[in-house]
Amino acid sequence: MTSTVPNAVEHADEQQLPITMFGPDFPYAYDDFLAHPAGLGQIPATEHGAEVAVIGGGLSGVVAAYELMKMGLKPVVYEADQIGGRLRTVGFEGCDPSLTAEMGAMRFPPSSTALQHYIDLVGLQTRPFPNPLAETTPSTVVDLKGESHYATSVDDLPQVYRDVMNAWNACLEDGADFSDMNQAMRERDVPRIREIWARLVEKLDNQTFYGFLCESESFKSFRHREIFGQVGFGTGGWDTDFPNSILEILRVVYTEADDHHRGIVGGSQQLPLRLWEREPQKIVHWPYGTSLKSLHTDGEPKPAVTRLHRTAGNQITVTDANGDIRTYKAAIFTAQSWMLLSKIACDDSLFPIDHWTAIERTHYMESSKLFVPVDRPFWLDKDEETGRDVMSMTLTDRMTRGTYLLDDGPDKPAVICLSYTWCDDSLKWLPLSASERMEVMLKSLGEIYPKVDIRKHIIGNPVTVSWENEPYFMGAFKANLPGHYRYQRRLFTHFMQESLPEDKRGIFLAGDDISWTAGWAEGAIQTALNAVWGVMHHFGGTTDATNPGPGDVYADIAPVELPED
């Protein structure tokens, strides 16, 4: 529930500064870096036109390729499936093309300021996303243990829900210095951020989310912890995250990543697709009118990578699914890191052994969705007896867990996300076909809304995804387990290669699972920009003195380093 995140500290002038995904692990202003007129840097003219492999055509790969192209390099993008990765927007067969479903990323917080830079750059629009109890969500139903509660705000729910909200607020304040950190992040007070976070990382790295709750005096009640797990904050229940590191959750709440969400009008996949086709006005070496699309044969990326190995001169040699072999001075790997363990034949020499260990230990969350198209937003009809909406955004402990209602207006066809689940709740759906899933979901929702015939409004076949079953993903997003901080630090800092042996340089890891904020598009972009800086540096390039890049200021803001012994 959106109301369960504590209010940020009010400043003396009573004006709150906007928050951004600014740390806390690496408090670098990526939005300022992108907005600076000097650009992201330059490479020597002797390197103009040099090819760089970019493996993975999701948002991270496309952003990295776009920025490298602007510097005068020639990115060669490899993509096993389709441009967009987990920004995947699909239609419904036989339905109006305007009806779409977001199979991956579908809601984005305002704190994703680097993401917003690219959304604005390609001319996309956003609108509020109907999260539970959000101001723009008409109504929400919370259904637990067979008892339903209708609400337009948290004040409409029984007192126990407000008790849970207050317990979470107190838990964050007492155990994680929430107000102090939130204010420091708004003010971009790097010394204060680092001071607070260093203490918490050392204290909490071995703690689960659930253990953190249990240690709080505010959450002594099991009933309160159970309700919190089922209803949660921001986007709904968080019990599927209970085994994960509490540090993962703190990164979310400090940056308000789970609040005030907006969706991209027309679908999120438009962002990487538009960047693929965009012809930047400021570009080095390449003629005006050059785009990533124009740099690739037939405007398409190269197919899946099947082999990666090092060759003489510390080169990176790439073999693709067509058998084509190319060698590069540098490469960026943005696909799910587990692909390096299974789908791609790799030399051990690609990375130091500690980095291989970190890749192997990466923990991915499962996630499933199912959408159906409907004739109109019938949920806005009023019940004649109660005067309430006949159906609402729904949180429940039944199989569906979260149901979202999405429309473009009262007289237009609309879409229902019948179920959005994670982890064990997602695995329950895995053996079922789309139609079988729909039947179970309609049965569950029918028990919550006995007077509503959802089926009579459905106008097309359902579409579904289980990301753990997608061969080029094997999971939805990374979520660190307790004790994984050191592993994540190795992956995130991999773009800083001066300390690596020369035979371990030249390939750069990026993507949201390399970031500290996995599951958020902002993390994908931030690691892409880190990799761009790394490639630029590898080619002998530099940033402008007035716009230092993430690697230039690394020594001052490097993530906390925990002892290995």
C-alpha positions in Angstrom: 0.0 0.0 0.0 1.4 3.3 -0.9 0.6 4.9 2.4 2.9 2.5 4.3 6.1 4.2 3.3 6.9 6.9 5.9 6.6 10.5 4.9 10.0 12.1 4.2 11.2 14.7 6.6 9.9 18.2 5.8 12.5 20.8 5.2 12.5 24.2 6.8 10.9 25.8 3.8 8.3 22.9 3.8 9.3 22.2 0.2 10.5 18.7 -0.5 13.3 18.2 -2.9 12.6 15.5 -5.5 14.2 12.1 -4.8 16.2 10.0 -7.2 17.7 6.6 -7.3 20.8 8.3 -6.0 22.7 5.5 -4.2 22.9 4.6 -1.4 25.6 2.2 -2.6 27.1 4.4 -5.3 25.6 8.0 -4.9 26.5 9.3 -8.3 24.2 11.7 -10.2 23.6 9.9 -13.4 20.8 12.3 -14.3 23.2 15.3 -14.1 25.8 13.3 -16.1 23.2 12.8 -18.9 21.9 16.3 -18.9 25.3 18.0 -19.1 25.9 19.8 -22.4 29.5 18.5 -22.6 28.2 15.0 -23.2 29.4 11.7 -21.8 33.0 11.9 -23.1 35.1 11.4 -26.2 37.5 8.8 -27.6 40.7 9.5 -29.7 39.9 10.1 -33.4 42.1 7.1 -34.3 39.5 4.8 -32.7 36.5 6.3 -34.5 34.6 3.6 -36.3 36.0 0.8 -34.1 33.5 -2.0 -33.5 32.3 -2.8 -29.9 30.2 -5.9 -29.3 27.0 -5.2 -27.2 25.5 -8.5 -26.2 21.8 -8.2 -25.3 19.3 -5.8 -26.9 17.3 -4.9 -23.8 17.2 -1.4 -22.4 20.7 -1.6 -21.0 22.2 -2.8 -24.2 20.4 -0.4 -26.4 21.3 2.6 -24.2 24.9 1.5 -24.1 25.0 1.1 -27.9 23.3 4.4 -28.5 25.8 6.3 -26.3 28.8 4.5 -27.8 27.5 5.3 -31.3 27.3 9.0 -30.4 31.0 8.9 -29.3 32.0 7.6 -32.8 32.3 3.9 -32.1 30.4 1.2 -34.0 28.3 -0.9 -31.6 27.4 -4.3 -32.9 24.3 -5.5 -31.0 23.6 -9.2 -30.5 20.0 -10.1 -29.5 18.7 -13.7 -29.1 15.0 -12.7 -29.2 13.8 -9.2 -29.7 14.8 -5.6 -29.0 13.5 -4.7 -25.5 14.4 -7.6 -23.2 12.1 -7.4 -20.2 10.6 -4.2 -21.6 8.2 -6.4 -23.6 4.9 -5.1 -24.8 2.5 -7.5 -26.6 -0.9 -7.2 -28.3 -3.9 -9.5 -28.3 -4.5 -11.5 -31.5 -7.6 -10.2 -33.3 -8.0 -7.2 -31.1 -7.5 -3.5 -31.6 -3.7 -2.9 -31.8 -4.0 -0.2 -29.1 -4.8 -2.9 -26.6 -1.4 -4.0 -25.1 0.0 -5.9 -22.2 3.2 -5.3 -20.4 4.8 -8.7 -19.9 7.8 -7.3 -18.1 8.4 -3.8 -16.7 5.1 -1.9 -16.5 5.5 0.8 -13.8 8.2 3.2 -13.2 8.9 5.6 -10.2 9.6 9.3 -10.7 12.9 8.6 -8.9 14.1 6.9 -12.1 15.6 10.1 -13.3 18.1 8.6 -15.8 15.2 6.5 -17.3 13.1 9.7 -17.5 15.9 11.3 -19.5 15.5 8.7 -22.3 11.7 8.7 -22.1 11.8 12.4 -22.7 14.5 12.1 -25.4 12.3 9.8 -27.6 9.1 11.7 -26.9 7.1 9.2 -24.9 4.4 10.1 -22.4 3.6 8.6 -19.0 0.5 8.4 -16.9 -0.2 7.2 -13.3 -0.2 3.5 -12.8 -3.2 2.1 -10.8 -1.3 0.6 -7.8 -3.3 -0.4 -4.7 -4.7 2.7 -2.9 -2.8 5.1 -5.2 -4.5 8.5 -5.4 -5.5 7.9 -9.0 -6.7 4.3 -8.5 -10.6 4.5 -8.2 -10.8 1.8 -5.6 -9.0 -1.1 -4.0 -10.2 -4.4 -2.5 -8.1 -6.2 0.1 -9.2 -9.8 0.4 -7.6 -11.9 3.1 -8.7 -15.2 4.6 -12.0 -14.9 2.8 -12.8 -11.4 4.1 -12.9 -8.5 1.7 -12.5 -4.8 2.5 -13.3 -2.0 -0.1 -11.3 1.2 0.1 -10.5 4.3 -1.8 -7.8 5.2 0.8 -6.1 3.5 3.7 -8.5 5.3 6.1 -11.3 3.0 4.7 -9.5 -0.1 5.9 -10.0 -1.7 9.3 -7.7 -0.4 12.1 -5.4 -3.4 12.0 -4.2 -2.3 8.5 -3.3 1.1 9.9 -1.6 -0.6 12.8 0.5 -2.6 10.3 1.3 0.6 8.4 2.4 2.3 11.6 4.5 -0.7 12.5 6.3 -0.6 9.2 7.0 3.1 9.5 8.4 2.6 13.0 10.4 -0.5 12.0 12.1 1.5 9.2 12.8 4.5 11.5 14.2 2.5 14.4 16.1 -0.1 12.4 17.3 1.8 9.3 17.4 5.5 10.0 14.8 6.1 7.3 14.1 9.8 7.7 17.8 10.7 7.9 18.7 8.7 4.8 15.7 9.9 2.9 16.6 13.5 3.6 20.3 13.0 2.8 19.3 11.4 -0.5 17.0 14.3 -1.4 19.8 16.8 -0.6 22.4 14.6 -2.4 24.4 14.8 0.8 27.0 12.2 -0.2 29.0 12.1 3.0 25.9 11.6 5.1 24.5 8.9 2.8 27.8 7.0 2.9 28.0 7.4 6.7 24.6 6.0 7.3 24.8 3.2 4.7 28.3 2.0 5.7 27.0 1.4 9.2 23.8 -0.4 7.9 25.6 -2.6 5.4 28.0 -3.9 8.0 25.1 -4.4 10.5 22.4 -5.9 8.1 24.2 -7.7 5.3 23.4 -11.1 6.9 19.8 -10.3 7.7 16.7 -11.4 5.9 13.8 -9.1 5.3 11.7 -11.2 7.6 14.3 -11.3 10.3 14.5 -7.5 10.2 10.8 -7.4 10.8 11.0 -9.9 13.6 13.7 -8.0 15.5 11.6 -4.8 15.5 9.6 -4.1 18.6 6.9 -2.7 16.3 6.4 -6.1 14.5 6.2 -8.4 17.5 2.8 -9.5 16.4 2.8 -12.4 13.9 -0.6 -11.3 12.7 0.8 -8.0 11.8 3.8 -9.6 10.0 1.4 -11.9 8.1 -0.9 -9.0 7.0 2.2 -7.0 6.0 3.5 -9.9 3.9 0.2 -10.3 2.1 -0.7 -6.6 1.6 2.7 -4.9 1.9 3.5 -1.4 0.7 3.7 0.3 -2.7 2.8 -2.4 -5.1 1.3 -5.0 -2.8 2.3 -8.0 -0.7 6.0 -8.6 0.0 6.1 -12.0 1.6 7.7 -13.4 -1.5 10.7 -11.1 -0.6 10.9 -12.2 3.0 13.9 -14.5 2.4 15.9 -11.8 0.6 18.4 -9.5 2.1 16.9 -6.5 3.9 19.4 -4.3 2.1 17.5 -5.0 -1.1 14.3 -3.7 0.5 16.0 -0.6 2.0 17.3 0.4 -1.4 13.7 0.4 -2.7 12.1 2.4 0.2 14.9 4.9 0.5 14.5 5.9 -3.1 10.7 5.6 -3.2 11.2 3.2 -6.0 8.0 1.4 -5.0 5.8 4.5 -4.9 4.1 7.1 -7.2 4.5 4.8 -10.2 3.7 5.8 -13.8 3.2 3.7 -16.9 4.4 4.5 -20.4 1.6 5.3 -22.7 1.5 2.8 -25.6 3.9 0.4 -23.9 7.4 0.4 -22.4 9.0 -1.5 -25.3 8.7 1.6 -27.4 11.6 3.1 -25.5 14.3 0.7 -26.7 12.7 0.5 -30.1 12.7 4.3 -30.5 16.3 4.5 -29.3 17.2 1.8 -31.8 15.9 4.0 -34.6 16.8 7.4 -33.2 19.1 9.6 -35.2 21.0 11.8 -32.7 21.7 15.4 -33.6 25.0 15.4 -31.7 27.1 12.6 -33.1 30.8 12.1 -33.7 32.4 10.5 -36.8 29.1 9.2 -38.2 27.1 11.3 -40.7 23.9 13.0 -39.6 21.1 10.6 -40.0 23.0 7.6 -38.5 21.1 5.3 -36.1 21.7 2.0 -34.5 19.3 0.5 -37.0 21.3 2.0 -39.9 24.6 0.6 -38.6 23.2 -3.0 -38.7 22.6 -5.1 -41.8 18.9 -5.0 -42.7 18.3 -2.9 -39.6 18.4 -5.9 -37.4 20.7 -6.9 -34.5 22.9 -10.0 -35.0 21.5 -13.2 -33.5 22.1 -14.9 -30.2 25.7 -15.3 -29.0 26.7 -18.9 -28.6 30.4 -18.6 -27.6 32.6 -16.0 -26.0 36.4 -16.4 -25.6 39.6 -14.4 -25.5 42.1 -14.4 -28.3 45.6 -12.9 -28.7 46.1 -9.3 -27.7 43.3 -9.5 -25.1 40.6 -9.4 -27.7 37.1 -10.6 -27.2 35.9 -13.1 -29.9 32.2 -13.6 -30.3 30.5 -16.5 -32.2 26.8 -16.1 -33.0 24.0 -18.6 -33.7 24.6 -18.2 -37.5 28.2 -19.4 -37.0 29.6 -15.9 -37.7 32.8 -15.2 -35.7 34.0 -11.6 -35.0 36.7 -10.3 -32.8 36.5 -7.0 -30.8 38.7 -4.8 -28.7 35.9 -4.4 -26.2 32.5 -5.9 -25.5 29.6 -5.1 -23.1 27.5 -8.0 -21.8 24.0 -6.9 -20.8 22.0 -10.1 -20.9 21.0 -12.0 -17.7 24.4 -13.0 -16.2 23.3 -16.7 -15.9 23.4 -16.9 -19.7 27.2 -17.0 -19.2 26.8 -20.2 -17.3 24.4 -22.1 -19.6 23.5 -20.7 -23.0 26.9 -19.3 -24.0 30.1 -21.3 -24.1 32.6 -19.2 -22.2 36.3 -19.3 -21.4 37.1 -19.1 -17.7 39.6 -16.4 -18.7 36.8 -13.9 -19.5 36.5 -12.9 -15.8 38.4 -13.3 -12.6 37.4 -16.3 -10.6 35.8 -14.1 -7.9 33.5 -12.6 -10.5 32.5 -16.0 -11.8 31.6 -16.9 -8.2 29.5 -13.8 -8.0 27.7 -14.7 -11.2 27.0 -18.2 -10.1 25.6 -16.9 -6.7 23.2 -14.5 -8.4 19.7 -15.1 -7.1 16.8 -14.5 -9.5 13.1 -14.0 -8.6 10.5 -15.9 -10.6 7.5 -13.9 -11.9 4.3 -14.6 -13.8 1.6 -12.4 -15.3 -1.6 -13.1 -17.3 -3.6 -10.4 -19.1 -7.0 -10.6 -20.9 -8.6 -8.0 -23.2 -12.1 -6.8 -22.3 -14.8 -4.9 -24.1 -14.8 -1.9 -21.7 -13.7 -0.9 -18.2 -16.9 -2.4 -16.7 -15.3 -2.3 -13.2 -16.3 1.4 -13.1 -19.9 0.4 -13.1 -21.6 1.0 -9.7 -23.2 -1.7 -7.6 -26.9 -0.7 -7.2 -27.0 -1.8 -3.5 -23.7 -0.3 -2.3 -22.9 2.4 -4.8 -19.3 1.1 -5.0 -17.3 0.1 -8.1 -18.3 -3.4 -9.1 -14.7 -4.4 -9.2 -11.4 -2.9 -7.9 -7.7 -3.2 -8.0 -7.4 -6.3 -5.9 -4.9 -7.6 -3.3 -5.6 -11.1 -2.0 -4.0 -14.2 -0.5 -5.7 -16.3 -3.1 -3.8 -17.6 -6.1 -4.2 -14.4 -8.1 -2.4 -12.2 -5.4 -2.5 -9.0 -7.4 -5.1 -7.9 -10.1 -4.7 -4.7 -12.0 -7.4 -2.9 -14.1 -6.1 -0.9 -17.0 -8.1 1.4 -19.3 -7.9 4.3 -21.8 -11.3 5.7 -21.1 -14.8 4.7 -20.3 -15.9 3.8 -23.8 -12.8 2.0 -25.1 -11.7 -1.7 -24.9 -9.5 -2.3 -21.8 -7.1 -4.8 -20.3 -7.1 -6.7 -17.0 -3.9 -8.1 -15.5 -5.8 -11.0 -13.8 -2.7 -12.0 -11.8 0.8 -10.8 -11.1 2.8 -13.0 -8.8 6.4 -13.7 -7.8 8.6 -16.6 -6.5 6.6 -19.5 -5.0 3.3 -17.9 -6.1 4.7 -17.7 -9.7 5.9 -21.3 -9.6 2.3 -22.4 -8.8 1.3 -21.3 -12.3 4.2 -22.8 -14.2 2.6 -26.1 -15.3 -0.6 -24.5 -16.5 -1.3 -23.2 -20.0 -2.6 -19.7 -20.5 -6.2 -20.8 -20.7 -5.8 -23.1 -17.6 -4.3 -20.2 -15.7 -7.2 -17.9 -16.7 -9.8 -20.4 -15.5 -8.2 -20.7 -12.0 -7.9 -16.9 -11.9 -11.5 -16.3 -12.9 -12.6 -18.8 -10.2 -10.6 -17.0 -7.5 -11.9 -13.5 -8.5 -15.4 -14.9 -8.8 -15.2 -15.7 -5.1 -14.2 -12.1 -4.3 -16.8 -10.6 -6.7 -19.7 -13.1 -6.8 -22.0 -10.6 -8.7 -19.5 -9.8 -11.5 -19.3 -12.0 -14.6 -15.8 -11.1 -15.8 -15.9 -13.8 -18.5 -18.7 -12.1 -20.5 -16.5 -9.1 -21.0 -13.5 -10.9 -22.4 -13.0 -10.3 -26.1 -9.8 -12.3 -26.9 -7.4 -14.9 -25.8 -5.2 -14.4 -22.7 -1.5 -13.7 -22.9 0.9 -14.9 -20.2 4.5 -15.1 -19.2 6.5 -17.0 -16.6 9.9 -15.4 -16.7 11.6 -18.3 -15.0 10.6 -20.4 -18.1 11.9 -17.9 -20.7 15.1 -19.5 -22.1 17.1 -16.3 -22.4 16.1 -15.0 -18.9 15.5 -17.9 -16.5 14.0 -15.5 -14.0 12.5 -12.0 -13.8 15.2 -10.1 -11.8 18.0 -10.4 -9.3 17.3 -10.3 -5.6 20.2 -10.7 -3.3 20.1 -13.2 -0.4 21.7 -12.4 2.9 25.4 -12.3 2.6 25.4 -11.5 -1.1 26.5 -7.8 -0.7 30.2 -8.7 -1.5 29.1 -10.6 -4.7 27.0 -7.7 -5.9 29.8 -5.3 -5.3 32.1 -7.3 -7.5 29.6 -7.3 -10.3 28.7 -3.6 -10.0 32.3 -2.4 -9.8 33.5 -4.6 -12.7 33.5 -1.5 -15.0 36.5 -0.2 -13.0 39.2 -2.4 -14.6 42.5 -0.7 -13.8 43.1 -3.1 -10.9 42.4 -6.1 -13.0 45.1 -8.0 -14.9 45.3 -7.0 -18.5 44.1 -10.4 -19.7 40.8 -9.8 -17.7 40.0 -6.4 -19.2 37.9 -5.3 -22.1 34.6 -7.1 -21.4 32.2 -5.1 -19.3 29.1 -6.3 -17.3 25.9 -4.3 -17.4 22.2 -4.8 -17.0 19.8 -4.5 -14.1 21.1 -7.6 -12.4 24.5 -6.0 -12.2 23.0 -2.9 -10.6 22.1 -2.4 -6.9 18.5 -1.9 -7.9 17.6 -5.0 -9.9 14.0 -5.1 -11.2 14.1 -1.4 -12.0 14.8 0.0 -15.5 16.9 2.7 -13.8 19.4 0.1 -12.7 19.8 -1.2 -16.2 20.5 2.3 -17.5 23.0 3.2 -14.7 25.1 0.1 -15.4 24.9 0.8 -19.1 26.4 4.2 -18.5 29.1 2.7 -16.2 30.0 0.3 -19.1 30.0 3.2 -21.6 32.5 5.0 -19.4 34.5 1.8 -19.1 34.7 1.2 -22.9 35.6 4.9 -23.4 38.4 4.6 -20.9 39.5 1.3 -22.5 39.9 3.1 -25.8 41.9 5.9 -24.3 39.0 8.4 -24.1 38.2 10.9 -21.4 35.2 12.8 -20.1 35.1 16.6 -20.1 36.5 18.1 -16.9 33.2 19.8 -16.2 31.3 16.5 -16.4 33.2 13.7 -14.7 31.8 10.2 -15.3 31.1 7.5 -12.8 34.7 6.1 -13.1 36.3 9.5 -12.6 34.7 10.0 -9.2 34.8 6.3 -8.2 37.4 6.7 -5.6 35.3 9.2 -3.6 32.0 7.2 -3.7 33.0 3.6 -4.2 30.6 1.1 -2.6 31.4 0.0 1.0 33.9 -2.8 1.0 33.3 -5.5 3.6 36.2 -7.7 4.7 36.5 -11.1 3.1 38.0 -12.9 6.1 
